[in-house]
Amino acid sequence: MVQTAQNCSIRRAASSSAVNSKVWGFALASALCACTPQDPPAPPVHFADAGAAAGIDFVHYNGFSGQYYYVETFGAGAAFFDYDADGRLDLYLVNGTYLTGHPPDPPPVNRLYRNVGAGTFADVTAHSGSADPGYGFGVAAADYDADGDADLFVANYGPNALYRNDQGTFAKMPAGLADPRWGTSAGFLDYDLDGDIDLFVANYVRYALADEAVCQQGPVRSYCEPSVYDPTGDLLYRNDGSTFADVTAAVGITLKGKGLGVALADHDRDGDTDIYVANDGTMNFLYANQHSTFAEVGLIAGTRYNEHGHADAGMGVDFGDYDRDGDADLFVTNFAFETHALYRNDGQGQFAVATQRLGLADPSYRPLGFGTKFFDYDNDGDLDLFAANGHVIDRIAEVDSSQTYRQPNQIFRNDAGQRFADVSAAMGPDFQRANAGRATAVADYDDDGDLDLLVTTVAARPRLLRNDGGNARHWLQILLVGDALGARVEVVADGVRQAQERQSGGSYLASHDPRLHFGLGAATRAQVAIRWPDGTQQTLEQVAANQVLKVAQPR
């Protein structure tokens, strides 16, 4: 069911710099109810691998030749987005290509799958115009030209590509984005709050096939470590209408790193979008947006390093308010034997490492994590965590018997913001099957009210993990229409307040369901408050649960 905001009671307030949105949010929560009811027993939830039944016949091609070219082991991205504006989420899967020798027949390209309903997809690549032939990694989807349909940006090893969507058909654009380096994760944002959306792209390392080093793990030939390669700089492009301008240096994005994951959020609650980059073995970057220029504040904010002051090998990253205190916390997946890192935001833009205290250190110590996402898989009203796992050394078991190349993915259930429990073993046999997991895209692709997972794997089929049982509790999805990137939505139900931002990016190489998903537990109605990027506020009263609420930006 889709309901528009025009059918709800709306209160609109003009933008004012004097409005303290955090106080406003807490007042909204307390006005509804001062107590939290006892949750009913948790319903069973399982994830079933539905890819084959859904018609997804894609197999990732990484061009493996036995020469161990470094690009072969990092996988490729995925995007859920509604390319044909029919209300169903379609799927774009990024592919690699051949590196040496003769191309396979047919040559590998990126693939577009149209959601035809009933949880199934049809391959429409051939006539869509979106079949990028490059060696692909990340993908981001957003309506960059404000014509009402979602466009695609693809980050490649080699020139990147922007595809403009023209009513369901894509055209590759000469928009000044074809940077020749190794692009990874990307995200759209309106960094300068001028009403159009700009683009941030993380780059990994300086690398050329001709310069490939021969590396070994003990006696085993394998992929090199990132320390072999030099870091490089990231990119910020300003949207100038028909073209994009590289403003990277001009706005203060100046540091060099080995970027793999990108996440966006207004971490300091000052009304603009900040940028976080997870780097592989070098310090992570937190770029604070200061009136359309950026300052790297990771050392002061506490997000550059782990709790011991060392740089981890960051892969995936996401922002989310796990403790429901109204600010964006941060989660980063890292290499094996490092543990993942959860940074708790204190509400003033400062973070403290909470990994050990929240029970995440031990279960994340051995796996090598990539794609990750805060998401409420059981609709109980708090954000759980997913991590896609898989090693980068294909013969790692010959070197270290405690490690495997293919590893099971993990779900960490949030227990009221006090603790995370590894509940992976209870998620069903399909979920427990090991993979060389890389990108993770999250969406309710079958429109049944719970969030599903798409995990890409290296040189294999993606895992479409359908959530079965998460919709036993109530839920609400909110689709914002207009200049929505950077908008903040607060939902209050039965006295429980949740806050999310509509942002691009997050995870690793991926783009997600554009609808914000809120688990409501036993609540059947909610109050919804929206703060748009231009400062306009809306409040919607007595919104019914179990629907997609479509809200247009007031004009």
Stockholm file with secondary structure:
# STOCKHOLM 1.0

chainA/1-555         MVQTAQNCSIRRAASSSAVNSKVWGFALASALCACTPQDPPAPPVHFADAGAAAGIDFVHYNGFSGQYYYVETFGAGAAFFDYDADGRLDLYLVNGTYLTGHPPDPPPVNRLYRNVGAGTFADVTAHSGSADPGYGFGVAAADYDADGDADLFVANYGPNALYRNDQGTFAKMPAGLADPRWGTSAGFLDYDLDGDIDLFVANYVRYALADEAVCQQGPVRSYCEPSVYDPTGDLLYRNDGSTFADVTAAVGITLKGKGLGVALADHDRDGDTDIYVANDGTMNFLYANQHSTFAEVGLIAGTRYNEHGHADAGMGVDFGDYDRDGDADLFVTNFAFETHALYRNDGQGQFAVATQRLGLADPSYRPLGFGTKFFDYDNDGDLDLFAANGHVIDRIAEVDSSQTYRQPNQIFRNDAGQRFADVSAAMGPDFQRANAGRATAVADYDDDGDLDLLVTTVAARPRLLRNDGGNARHWLQILLVGDALGARVEVVADGVRQAQERQSGGSYLASHDPRLHFGLGAATRAQVAIRWPDGTQQTLEQVAANQVLKVAQPR
#=GR chainA/1-555 SS CEEEGGGSCEEEECCCTTCCHHHHHHHHHHHHCSSCCCCCCCCCCEEEECTTTTTCCCCCCCCCCSSCCGGGGSCCCEEEECTTCSSSCEEEECCCCCCSSSCCSSCCCCEEEEEEETTEEEECHHHHSCCCCSEEEEEEEECTTCSSSCEEEEEEESSCEEEEEETTEEEECCSSCCCCSBEEEEEEECTTCSSSCEEEEEECBCCCGGGCCCEEETTEEECCCGGGSCBEECEEEEECSSSEEECTTTTTCCCEECEEEEEEECTTCSSSCEEEEEEBSSCCEEEEESSSCEEECHHHHTCSSCTTSCCCBCCCEEEECTTCSSSCEEEECCCTTTCCEEEEECSSSCEEECTTTTTCTTTTSSSCEEEEEEECTTCSSSCEEEEEECCSCTTHHHHCTTCCSSBCCEEEEEETTTEEEECGGGSCHHHHSCBCEEEEEEECTTCSSSCEEEEEETTSCCEEEEEESGGGSEEEEEEEESSCTTCEEEEEETTEEEEEECCSBCBSSEECCSSEEEEEETCSEEEEEEECTTSCEEEEEEEESSSEEEEECCC
#=GC SS_cons         CEEEGGGSCEEEECCCTTCCHHHHHHHHHHHHCSSCCCCCCCCCCEEEECTTTTTCCCCCCCCCCSSCCGGGGSCCCEEEECTTCSSSCEEEECCCCCCSSSCCSSCCCCEEEEEEETTEEEECHHHHSCCCCSEEEEEEEECTTCSSSCEEEEEEESSCEEEEEETTEEEECCSSCCCCSBEEEEEEECTTCSSSCEEEEEECBCCCGGGCCCEEETTEEECCCGGGSCBEECEEEEECSSSEEECTTTTTCCCEECEEEEEEECTTCSSSCEEEEEEBSSCCEEEEESSSCEEECHHHHTCSSCTTSCCCBCCCEEEECTTCSSSCEEEECCCTTTCCEEEEECSSSCEEECTTTTTCTTTTSSSCEEEEEEECTTCSSSCEEEEEECCSCTTHHHHCTTCCSSBCCEEEEEETTTEEEECGGGSCHHHHSCBCEEEEEEECTTCSSSCEEEEEETTSCCEEEEEESGGGSEEEEEEEESSCTTCEEEEEETTEEEEEECCSBCBSSEECCSSEEEEEETCSEEEEEEECTTSCEEEEEEEESSSEEEEECCC
//
